[in-house]
């Protein structure tokens, strides 16, 4: 499924956005028993529209949204052709139930990209800080990849990053019991097209998924995984119903 204008010549440094919104949202059950987590209301608006807003503000105006078949009609009703949200073009990419994992889902968008550079955004992460600096930094990066990162007092449950001289040198493992400060990524990644070739070489993790952090480890080992630090409020809305409700309340208060 796709909507928007026909392909056009690529502008220098142009970036296509890929929003991953096909997950099952099991951590938010029972809120997601009948809908996608990206369609849940956050401060009176569907979460997916707030994620798209982040990309539009960064100058990313061509977007592909990866969805599954359970709620495709509702995504179309909410997003339509994207122009009401400020997009120039919007396409929909179907993610089948098999081939789980963010890196595998990403591959579904390969042949629909308009540009050789693309930004991958997790569809349940909200970031107050602008993403424009990361997009501009990547435009000047001839190879490798880039992650949007932040320093946090508690990396429990997230993938910790080792950083030095503007590079991510290593990625640790997720550990829900590791309550220690450190660096972590915020679910926003920028790649060149070679990322698809790399992803095809990856093996599923023990949980049976092709993981985005294994893709990032490839670039870290090659010495070409850069990062841009962002500061301020952020939220992984899909963590739990309690975290979702806090995000919902924050936006209700700020817009009230």
C-alpha positions in Angstrom: 0.0 0.0 0.0 1.3 3.5 -0.7 0.2 7.1 -0.9 1.9 10.3 -2.0 3.7 11.6 -5.0 5.7 9.6 -7.5 9.5 9.2 -6.9 11.6 12.2 -7.7 15.4 12.9 -8.0 17.1 12.7 -4.6 18.3 15.9 -3.1 21.8 16.1 -1.5 21.6 14.7 2.0 17.9 13.8 1.7 16.6 11.3 4.3 13.5 9.1 4.2 11.9 8.2 7.5 10.9 4.7 8.4 8.6 4.4 11.4 8.4 0.9 12.9 4.8 0.5 14.0 4.1 -3.2 13.4 4.9 -4.6 16.9 2.4 -6.5 19.0 2.5 -4.2 22.0 2.3 -7.0 24.5 3.8 -5.0 27.3 0.9 -2.6 27.2 -1.8 -5.3 27.5 -4.7 -5.0 28.1 -4.6 -1.6 26.5 -3.5 -3.1 23.2 -5.8 -6.1 23.2 -7.9 -4.4 20.4 -5.6 -1.8 19.0 -2.0 -1.0 18.1 0.1 0.8 20.8 0.9 3.4 18.2 -2.8 4.2 17.8 -3.3 4.7 21.5 -4.1 8.3 22.5 -1.3 10.3 24.1 -2.5 13.7 25.3 -5.6 13.5 23.0 -3.7 12.5 19.8 -2.7 9.1 18.4 0.9 8.2 19.5 1.9 7.6 15.8 1.1 11.2 14.9 3.4 12.5 17.6 6.2 10.4 16.3 5.7 11.6 12.7 5.7 15.2 14.1 9.2 14.6 15.4 10.4 13.7 11.9 8.6 16.6 10.2 10.3 19.0 12.6 13.6 17.5 11.6 12.9 18.1 7.9 12.1 14.5 7.2 9.1 14.9 4.9 8.9 11.5 3.1 8.0 8.6 5.5 7.2 4.9 5.3 5.2 3.4 8.2 5.7 -0.3 8.8 2.4 -1.8 10.0 0.8 -5.2 10.3 -2.5 -6.4 9.0 -4.4 -6.3 12.3 -5.0 -2.5 12.3 -4.1 -1.4 8.8 -7.5 0.3 8.3 -7.2 2.3 11.4 -3.7 3.5 10.5 -5.1 4.7 7.1 -7.9 6.5 8.9 -5.5 8.3 11.3 -2.7 9.1 8.9 -4.3 9.1 5.5 -1.8 10.5 3.0 0.2 12.3 5.6 -0.3 15.8 4.3 -2.4 16.9 7.3 0.8 16.2 9.4 3.1 18.1 7.1 4.5 15.2 5.1 5.3 15.4 1.4 4.6 11.7 0.9 3.6 8.7 3.0 3.8 5.0 2.2 2.6 2.0 4.1 4.7 -1.2 4.4 3.2 -4.5 5.5 5.1 -6.5 8.2 4.1 -10.1 8.2 3.8 -12.0 11.6 6.9 -14.1 10.7 10.4 -12.5 10.4 10.1 -10.8 13.7 12.5 -8.2 15.0 13.2 -4.5 14.1 16.0 -5.3 11.7 13.8 -7.8 9.8 10.9 -5.3 9.8 13.2 -2.7 8.4 14.0 -4.9 5.4 10.4 -4.7 4.2 11.0 -1.0 3.4 14.1 -1.5 1.3 12.6 -1.3 -2.2 10.3 1.6 -1.4 12.9 4.1 -0.1 13.2 7.3 -2.2 16.7 8.1 -0.9 20.0 6.4 -0.1 19.9 7.6 3.5 17.1 6.8 5.9 16.1 7.4 9.5 14.5 4.6 11.5 12.3 5.6 14.3 10.6 3.3 16.8 7.0 4.1 16.7 6.5 4.2 20.5 9.4 6.5 21.6 8.8 10.2 22.2 11.7 12.6 22.3 11.3 16.3 23.3 14.7 17.3 21.9 14.8 18.2 18.1 16.1 15.5 15.8 17.3 18.0 13.2 20.9 18.0 14.5 21.2 14.3 14.1 19.8 14.4 10.6 22.2 17.2 9.6 25.2 15.4 11.2 24.4 12.3 9.2 24.2 14.2 6.0 27.9 14.9 6.4 28.7 11.3 7.3 30.0 9.4 4.2 29.6 5.9 5.6 28.5 3.9 8.6 25.5 4.7 10.8 24.4 7.1 13.5 22.3 6.7 16.7 20.5 9.3 18.8 21.7 8.7 22.3 21.3 10.1 25.8 22.9 9.7 29.2 20.6 8.2 31.8 20.9 7.5 35.5 19.4 4.0 35.0 20.2 1.8 32.0 18.2 -1.2 33.3 16.3 -2.9 30.5 18.0 -0.9 27.8 21.1 -1.6 25.6 24.0 0.4 27.2 26.5 2.1 24.9 30.2 2.6 25.3 31.3 5.9 23.6 34.5 7.7 22.9 35.4 10.6 20.6 32.0 10.8 18.9 31.8 7.1 18.2 29.9 4.2 19.8 32.6 1.7 20.4 30.5 -1.2 21.9 26.9 -2.1 22.7 26.1 -4.1 25.9 23.3 -6.5 26.5 19.9 -5.6 27.9 19.7 -6.4 31.6 16.6 -5.5 33.6 18.6 -5.8 36.9 21.5 -3.5 35.8 20.6 -0.3 37.6 23.6 1.8 36.6 24.1 5.1 34.9 25.3 5.2 31.3 24.6 5.9 27.7 21.7 4.4 25.7 20.1 4.9 22.4 16.6 6.4 22.0 15.2 4.2 19.3 16.3 6.6 16.5 18.9 5.4 14.0 20.3 6.7 10.7 21.7 4.4 8.0 22.9 4.2 4.4 21.5 1.6 2.0 24.3 -0.8 2.8 22.5 -1.5 6.1 20.1 -3.8 4.2 23.0 -5.9 3.0 24.4 -6.1 6.6 21.0 -7.0 8.0 20.7 -10.0 5.7 23.9 -11.5 7.2 22.5 -11.3 10.8 21.3 -14.4 12.6 18.2 -14.3 14.9 18.9 -13.8 18.6 18.0 -16.4 21.2 14.5 -14.9 21.3 14.1 -15.7 17.5 14.3 -12.1 16.3 16.8 -10.2 14.1 17.8 -7.4 16.4 18.5 -3.8 15.5 21.3 -3.7 18.1 23.1 -6.5 16.2 23.0 -4.3 13.1 24.4 -1.5 15.2 27.2 -3.7 16.6 28.4 -4.3 13.0 29.0 -0.6 12.6 30.5 -0.3 16.1 33.1 -3.0 15.3 33.9 -1.3 12.0 34.5 2.0 13.9 31.7 3.8 11.9 28.9 4.1 14.4 28.6 7.7 15.4 26.2 9.2 17.9 24.5 12.6 18.6 23.6 13.3 22.2 20.1 14.7 23.0 19.1 16.0 26.4 15.8 16.5 28.1 12.6 14.5 28.4 12.0 11.3 26.5 9.7 8.3 26.9 9.6 4.7 25.7 5.8 4.7 25.8 5.5 1.0 25.1 7.3 0.0 28.3 4.3 -0.5 30.5 0.7 0.8 31.1 2.1 2.9 33.9 4.7 4.6 31.7 2.1 5.1 29.0 -0.3 6.8 31.4 2.5 9.1 32.6 3.2 10.2 29.0 -0.5 10.7 28.3 -0.8 12.9 31.4 2.3 14.9 30.5 0.9 15.9 27.1 -2.6 16.5 28.5 -1.1 19.0 31.0 1.2 20.7 28.5 -1.6 21.2 26.0 -4.2 22.1 28.5 
